[in-house]
Amino acid sequence: MIGQYWGNGMMGQYWGHMWFGWLFWIVIAGLIIWAVITLARKGSGGNQPVKPQETALDILKRRYALGEISKTEFDEKKKDLQS
């Protein structure tokens, strides 16, 4: 009778499923941790090449190209930057 509960009977199957359950959740937790770390690295630019900083003249040219400033304003500010 004891063998039925602790041997290959119901308890043996229960303990086997319990260990598989723990292993399953450890793998799931590892995958979640891996995903969070991967997303954090991509969000902070971990694998992206470093962009050179824009100069004031580059920003001015971009603003003019986007139509944020007029030609006269562009010329005035460009003159100020070059002096």
The first five atom37 places (N, CA, C, CB, O) and aatype in JSON, in Angstrom:
{
  "aatype": [12, 9, 7, 5, 18, 17, 7, 2, 7, 12, 12, 7, 5, 18, 17, 7, 8, 12, 17, 13, 7, 17, 10, 13, 17, 9, 19, 9, 0, 7, 10, 9, 9, 17, 0, 19, 9, 16, 10, 0, 1, 11, 7, 15, 7, 7, 2, 5, 14, 19, 11, 14, 5, 6, 16, 0, 10, 3, 9, 10, 11, 1, 1, 18, 0, 10, 7, 6, 9, 15, 11, 16, 6, 13, 3, 6, 11, 11, 11, 3, 10, 5, 15],
  "atom_mask": [
    [1, 1, 1, 1, 1],
    [1, 1, 1, 1, 1],
    [1, 1, 1, 0, 1],
    [1, 1, 1, 1, 1],
    [1, 1, 1, 1, 1],
    [1, 1, 1, 1, 1],
    [1, 1, 1, 0, 1],
    [1, 1, 1, 1, 1],
    [1, 1, 1, 0, 1],
    [1, 1, 1, 1, 1],
    [1, 1, 1, 1, 1],
    [1, 1, 1, 0, 1],
    [1, 1, 1, 1, 1],
    [1, 1, 1, 1, 1],
    [1, 1, 1, 1, 1],
    [1, 1, 1, 0, 1],
    [1, 1, 1, 1, 1],
    [1, 1, 1, 1, 1],
    [1, 1, 1, 1, 1],
    [1, 1, 1, 1, 1],
    [1, 1, 1, 0, 1],
    [1, 1, 1, 1, 1],
    [1, 1, 1, 1, 1],
    [1, 1, 1, 1, 1],
    [1, 1, 1, 1, 1],
    [1, 1, 1, 1, 1],
    [1, 1, 1, 1, 1],
    [1, 1, 1, 1, 1],
    [1, 1, 1, 1, 1],
    [1, 1, 1, 0, 1],
    [1, 1, 1, 1, 1],
    [1, 1, 1, 1, 1],
    [1, 1, 1, 1, 1],
    [1, 1, 1, 1, 1],
    [1, 1, 1, 1, 1],
    [1, 1, 1, 1, 1],
    [1, 1, 1, 1, 1],
    [1, 1, 1, 1, 1],
    [1, 1, 1, 1, 1],
    [1, 1, 1, 1, 1],
    [1, 1, 1, 1, 1],
    [1, 1, 1, 1, 1],
    [1, 1, 1, 0, 1],
    [1, 1, 1, 1, 1],
    [1, 1, 1, 0, 1],
    [1, 1, 1, 0, 1],
    [1, 1, 1, 1, 1],
    [1, 1, 1, 1, 1],
    [1, 1, 1, 1, 1],
    [1, 1, 1, 1, 1],
    [1, 1, 1, 1, 1],
    [1, 1, 1, 1, 1],
    [1, 1, 1, 1, 1],
    [1, 1, 1, 1, 1],
    [1, 1, 1, 1, 1],
    [1, 1, 1, 1, 1],
    [1, 1, 1, 1, 1],
    [1, 1, 1, 1, 1],
    [1, 1, 1, 1, 1],
    [1, 1, 1, 1, 1],
    [1, 1, 1, 1, 1],
    [1, 1, 1, 1, 1],
    [1, 1, 1, 1, 1],
    [1, 1, 1, 1, 1],
    [1, 1, 1, 1, 1],
    [1, 1, 1, 1, 1],
    [1, 1, 1, 0, 1],
    [1, 1, 1, 1, 1],
    [1, 1, 1, 1, 1],
    [1, 1, 1, 1, 1],
    [1, 1, 1, 1, 1],
    [1, 1, 1, 1, 1],
    [1, 1, 1, 1, 1],
    [1, 1, 1, 1, 1],
    [1, 1, 1, 1, 1],
    [1, 1, 1, 1, 1],
    [1, 1, 1, 1, 1],
    [1, 1, 1, 1, 1],
    [1, 1, 1, 1, 1],
    [1, 1, 1, 1, 1],
    [1, 1, 1, 1, 1],
    [1, 1, 1, 1, 1],
    [1, 1, 1, 1, 1]
  ],
  "atom_positions": [
    [[0.81, -1.19, 0.0], [0.0, 0.0, 0.0], [0.86, 1.26, 0.0], [-0.93, -0.01, 1.19], [0.53, 2.23, -0.68]],
    [[1.95, 1.26, 0.74], [2.83, 2.43, 0.75], [3.46, 2.62, -0.62], [3.92, 2.28, 1.83], [3.61, 3.75, -1.07]],
    [[3.82, 1.54, -1.28], [4.39, 1.63, -2.61], [3.45, 2.28, -3.61], [0.0, 0.0, 0.0], [3.89, 2.91, -4.57]],
    [[2.18, 2.13, -3.37], [1.21, 2.72, -4.28], [1.29, 4.25, -4.24], [-0.21, 2.23, -3.94], [1.11, 4.91, -5.27]],
    [[1.54, 4.82, -3.07], [1.56, 6.28, -2.95], [2.95, 6.88, -3.18], [1.06, 6.67, -1.58], [3.05, 8.0, -3.68]],
    [[4.0, 6.16, -2.82], [5.34, 6.75, -2.91], [6.18, 6.15, -4.03], [6.06, 6.57, -1.6], [7.23, 6.69, -4.35]],
    [[5.75, 5.08, -4.61], [6.53, 4.44, -5.66], [6.18, 5.02, -7.03], [0.0, 0.0, 0.0], [6.24, 6.23, -7.26]],
    [[5.81, 4.13, -7.89], [5.45, 4.55, -9.24], [3.96, 4.89, -9.36], [5.82, 3.47, -10.23], [3.45, 5.03, -10.47]],
    [[3.3, 5.0, -8.27], [1.87, 5.28, -8.29], [1.58, 6.76, -8.45], [0.0, 0.0, 0.0], [2.3, 7.47, -9.14]],
    [[0.53, 7.22, -7.81], [0.07, 8.59, -7.98], [1.08, 9.61, -7.49], [-1.25, 8.79, -7.25], [1.29, 10.63, -8.16]],
    [[1.73, 9.39, -6.35], [2.67, 10.37, -5.82], [3.91, 10.47, -6.7], [3.07, 10.01, -4.38], [4.48, 11.55, -6.83]],
    [[4.32, 9.38, -7.3], [5.47, 9.44, -8.2], [5.16, 10.33, -9.4], [0.0, 0.0, 0.0], [6.01, 11.11, -9.84]],
    [[3.98, 10.22, -9.91], [3.58, 11.08, -11.01], [3.46, 12.52, -10.54], [2.26, 10.6, -11.63], [3.84, 13.44, -11.27]],
    [[2.94, 12.72, -9.35], [2.79, 14.07, -8.81], [4.14, 14.75, -8.67], [2.07, 14.04, -7.46], [4.3, 15.89, -9.09]],
    [[5.1, 14.06, -8.07], [6.42, 14.67, -7.88], [7.09, 14.94, -9.22], [7.32, 13.75, -7.03], [7.78, 15.95, -9.38]],
    [[6.9, 14.07, -10.18], [7.46, 14.31, -11.5], [6.88, 15.56, -12.15], [0.0, 0.0, 0.0], [7.61, 16.35, -12.74]],
    [[5.57, 15.73, -12.03], [4.93, 16.92, -12.59], [5.34, 18.17, -11.83], [3.4, 16.77, -12.56], [5.47, 19.24, -12.41]],
    [[5.56, 18.03, -10.53], [5.96, 19.19, -9.76], [7.33, 19.7, -10.22], [5.98, 18.85, -8.26], [7.52, 20.9, -10.36]],
    [[8.27, 18.81, -10.44], [9.6, 19.23, -10.9], [9.54, 19.82, -12.29], [10.58, 18.06, -10.86], [10.24, 20.79, -12.6]],
    [[8.72, 19.23, -13.14], [8.55, 19.79, -14.49], [7.94, 21.18, -14.41], [7.67, 18.86, -15.36], [8.3, 22.08, -15.17]],
    [[7.0, 21.36, -13.48], [6.37, 22.67, -13.3], [7.37, 23.72, -12.88], [0.0, 0.0, 0.0], [7.36, 24.83, -13.41]],
    [[8.24, 23.39, -11.93], [9.28, 24.33, -11.49], [10.22, 24.66, -12.63], [10.06, 23.75, -10.31], [10.57, 25.82, -12.84]],
    [[10.64, 23.64, -13.37], [11.53, 23.85, -14.5], [10.87, 24.75, -15.55], [11.94, 22.51, -15.12], [11.51, 25.64, -16.1]],
    [[9.6, 24.51, -15.82], [8.85, 25.31, -16.79], [8.84, 26.78, -16.38], [7.41, 24.78, -16.92], [9.09, 27.65, -17.2]],
    [[8.54, 27.06, -15.12], [8.45, 28.45, -14.67], [9.82, 29.11, -14.6], [7.78, 28.52, -13.31], [9.92, 30.32, -14.8]],
    [[10.87, 28.35, -14.32], [12.22, 28.92, -14.35], [12.59, 29.32, -15.77], [13.26, 27.91, -13.79], [13.18, 30.38, -15.98]],
    [[12.25, 28.49, -16.73], [12.51, 28.83, -18.14], [11.7, 30.06, -18.55], [12.17, 27.63, -19.07], [12.24, 30.95, -19.21]],
    [[10.44, 30.12, -18.17], [9.6, 31.28, -18.5], [10.18, 32.55, -17.87], [8.14, 31.05, -18.01], [10.25, 33.59, -18.53]],
    [[10.59, 32.48, -16.6], [11.17, 33.64, -15.92], [12.45, 34.08, -16.63], [11.45, 33.31, -14.43], [12.7, 35.27, -16.79]],
    [[13.27, 33.12, -17.04], [14.5, 33.45, -17.77], [14.21, 34.15, -19.08], [0.0, 0.0, 0.0], [14.9, 35.09, -19.45]],
    [[13.19, 33.69, -19.8], [12.81, 34.33, -21.06], [12.31, 35.76, -20.84], [11.74, 33.51, -21.77], [12.61, 36.65, -21.63]],
    [[11.55, 35.97, -19.79], [11.05, 37.31, -19.48], [12.21, 38.24, -19.14], [10.04, 37.27, -18.31], [12.26, 39.37, -19.62]],
    [[13.14, 37.77, -18.32], [14.3, 38.58, -17.96], [15.13, 38.91, -19.2], [15.17, 37.86, -16.91], [15.57, 40.04, -19.37]],
    [[15.34, 37.91, -20.06], [16.09, 38.13, -21.3], [15.4, 39.19, -22.17], [16.24, 36.81, -22.08], [16.06, 40.06, -22.73]],
    [[14.07, 39.11, -22.29], [13.33, 40.06, -23.12], [13.43, 41.48, -22.57], [11.85, 39.64, -23.22], [13.6, 42.43, -23.33]],
    [[13.33, 41.63, -21.25], [13.42, 42.95, -20.64], [14.8, 43.55, -20.87], [13.13, 42.88, -19.13], [14.92, 44.72, -21.21]],
    [[15.85, 42.76, -20.7], [17.22, 43.25, -20.9], [17.43, 43.63, -22.36], [18.25, 42.2, -20.46], [18.04, 44.66, -22.66]],
    [[16.95, 42.79, -23.28], [17.1, 43.07, -24.71], [16.39, 44.36, -25.09], [16.56, 41.91, -25.54], [16.95, 45.19, -25.81]],
    [[15.16, 44.54, -24.62], [14.42, 45.75, -24.94], [15.06, 46.98, -24.3], [12.97, 45.62, -24.48], [15.06, 48.06, -24.9]],
    [[15.6, 46.84, -23.11], [16.26, 47.97, -22.45], [17.51, 48.39, -23.22], [16.62, 47.62, -21.01], [17.78, 49.58, -23.36]],
    [[18.26, 47.44, -23.72], [19.45, 47.77, -24.49], [19.1, 48.44, -25.81], [20.27, 46.52, -24.76], [19.76, 49.4, -26.2]],
    [[18.07, 47.95, -26.49], [17.66, 48.57, -27.75], [17.1, 49.95, -27.51], [16.63, 47.7, -28.47], [17.33, 50.86, -28.31]],
    [[16.37, 50.14, -26.43], [15.8, 51.44, -26.12], [16.85, 52.48, -25.8], [0.0, 0.0, 0.0], [16.65, 53.66, -26.06]],
    [[17.96, 52.05, -25.23], [19.02, 53.0, -24.89], [20.05, 53.13, -26.0], [19.71, 52.58, -23.6], [21.06, 53.81, -25.82]],
    [[19.81, 52.48, -27.13], [20.73, 52.59, -28.26], [21.96, 51.72, -28.09], [0.0, 0.0, 0.0], [23.04, 52.09, -28.55]],
    [[21.83, 50.6, -27.44], [22.97, 49.74, -27.16], [23.73, 49.26, -28.38], [0.0, 0.0, 0.0], [24.96, 49.26, -28.37]],
    [[23.05, 48.85, -29.45], [23.72, 48.32, -30.63], [23.71, 49.28, -31.8], [23.08, 47.03, -31.03], [24.15, 48.92, -32.89]],
    [[23.23, 50.48, -31.6], [23.15, 51.44, -32.69], [24.44, 52.23, -32.78], [21.95, 52.37, -32.5], [25.06, 52.53, -31.76]],
    [[24.86, 52.57, -34.02], [26.07, 53.37, -34.15], [25.87, 54.77, -33.57], [26.5, 53.46, -35.62], [24.76, 55.3, -33.56]],
    [[26.94, 55.35, -33.09], [26.88, 56.67, -32.49], [26.79, 57.71, -33.6], [28.12, 56.94, -31.59], [27.61, 57.72, -34.52]],
    [[25.79, 58.58, -33.52], [25.62, 59.63, -34.5], [26.48, 60.83, -34.1], [24.13, 60.03, -34.65], [26.54, 61.19, -32.92]],
    [[27.13, 61.45, -35.06], [27.88, 62.66, -34.71], [26.89, 63.76, -34.31], [28.78, 63.13, -35.89], [25.77, 63.81, -34.82]],
    [[27.31, 64.61, -33.42], [26.42, 65.68, -32.96], [26.19, 66.68, -34.08], [26.99, 66.38, -31.73], [27.09, 66.99, -34.86]],
    [[24.98, 67.18, -34.14], [24.64, 68.19, -35.13], [25.24, 69.52, -34.71], [23.11, 68.31, -35.29], [25.22, 69.89, -33.54]],
    [[25.76, 70.23, -35.67], [26.26, 71.58, -35.4], [25.09, 72.54, -35.48], [27.39, 71.99, -36.4], [24.0, 72.19, -35.94]],
    [[25.31, 73.74, -35.02], [24.27, 74.76, -35.07], [23.88, 75.04, -36.52], [24.73, 76.06, -34.38], [22.71, 75.28, -36.81]],
    [[24.85, 75.02, -37.43], [24.56, 75.27, -38.84], [23.7, 74.14, -39.42], [25.86, 75.42, -39.64], [22.81, 74.4, -40.23]],
    [[23.97, 72.9, -39.02], [23.15, 71.77, -39.47], [21.69, 71.93, -39.02], [23.72, 70.44, -38.94], [20.76, 71.69, -39.79]],
    [[21.51, 72.34, -37.78], [20.16, 72.54, -37.25], [19.47, 73.67, -38.0], [20.22, 72.86, -35.73], [18.28, 73.59, -38.32]],
    [[20.22, 74.74, -38.28], [19.67, 75.87, -39.02], [19.24, 75.45, -40.43], [20.7, 77.0, -39.09], [18.17, 75.85, -40.9]],
    [[20.07, 74.66, -41.08], [19.74, 74.18, -42.43], [18.5, 73.29, -42.4], [20.92, 73.42, -43.03], [17.64, 73.37, -43.29]],
    [[18.41, 72.45, -41.4], [17.25, 71.57, -41.28], [15.98, 72.37, -41.05], [17.46, 70.57, -40.13], [14.94, 72.08, -41.65]],
    [[16.05, 73.37, -40.19], [14.87, 74.2, -39.91], [14.42, 74.96, -41.16], [15.17, 75.19, -38.79], [13.23, 75.12, -41.4]],
    [[15.4, 75.42, -41.95], [15.06, 76.11, -43.2], [14.43, 75.13, -44.2], [16.32, 76.76, -43.81], [13.46, 75.46, -44.88]],
    [[15.0, 73.95, -44.28], [14.48, 72.94, -45.21], [13.06, 72.52, -44.84], [15.4, 71.7, -45.23], [12.25, 72.22, -45.72]],
    [[12.75, 72.5, -43.56], [11.41, 72.13, -43.1], [10.42, 73.29, -43.2], [11.47, 71.62, -41.67], [9.22, 73.1, -42.98]],
    [[10.91, 74.46, -43.53], [10.03, 75.62, -43.66], [9.72, 76.29, -42.34], [0.0, 0.0, 0.0], [8.76, 77.06, -42.26]],
    [[10.48, 76.03, -41.31], [10.24, 76.64, -40.01], [10.69, 78.09, -39.98], [10.94, 75.85, -38.92], [10.15, 78.9, -39.23]],
    [[11.7, 78.43, -40.8], [12.2, 79.8, -40.86], [12.26, 80.24, -42.31], [13.61, 79.9, -40.19], [12.34, 79.42, -43.23]],
    [[12.23, 81.55, -42.5], [12.27, 82.1, -43.86], [13.71, 82.22, -44.35], [11.58, 83.49, -43.9], [14.65, 82.0, -43.6]],
    [[13.86, 82.56, -45.64], [15.18, 82.71, -46.26], [15.95, 83.85, -45.6], [15.06, 82.96, -47.78], [17.14, 83.71, -45.32]],
    [[15.29, 84.97, -45.35], [15.99, 86.11, -44.73], [16.43, 85.75, -43.31], [15.08, 87.36, -44.7], [17.54, 86.09, -42.9]],
    [[15.57, 85.07, -42.56], [15.93, 84.66, -41.2], [17.09, 83.67, -41.24], [14.72, 84.03, -40.48], [17.99, 83.72, -40.41]],
    [[17.05, 82.75, -42.22], [18.14, 81.78, -42.38], [19.46, 82.51, -42.64], [17.83, 80.8, -43.54], [20.47, 82.2, -42.02]],
    [[19.44, 83.48, -43.57], [20.67, 84.21, -43.91], [21.21, 84.99, -42.73], [20.41, 85.15, -45.08], [22.42, 85.02, -42.5]],
    [[20.31, 85.62, -41.96], [20.74, 86.4, -40.78], [21.4, 85.48, -39.75], [19.52, 87.15, -40.15], [22.48, 85.77, -39.23]],
    [[20.74, 84.38, -39.46], [21.26, 83.46, -38.43], [22.55, 82.79, -38.89], [20.21, 82.4, -38.06], [23.46, 82.56, -38.09]],
    [[22.63, 82.47, -40.17], [23.86, 81.88, -40.71], [25.02, 82.86, -40.6], [23.65, 81.45, -42.2], [26.15, 82.48, -40.26]],
    [[24.73, 84.13, -40.88], [25.76, 85.18, -40.77], [26.21, 85.31, -39.31], [25.21, 86.55, -41.29], [27.4, 85.46, -39.04]],
    [[25.25, 85.25, -38.38], [25.6, 85.32, -36.96], [26.46, 84.15, -36.53], [24.34, 85.37, -36.12], [27.4, 84.31, -35.75]],
    [[26.15, 82.98, -37.04], [26.91, 81.79, -36.65], [28.34, 81.81, -37.2], [26.19, 80.52, -37.13], [29.27, 81.34, -36.55]],
    [[28.51, 82.36, -38.4], [29.83, 82.37, -39.03], [30.72, 83.48, -38.51], [29.68, 82.5, -40.52], [31.93, 83.47, -38.77]],
    [[30.18, 84.43, -37.81], [31.02, 85.5, -37.29], [31.56, 85.23, -35.92], [30.27, 86.78, -37.27], [32.28, 86.05, -35.36]]
  ]
}
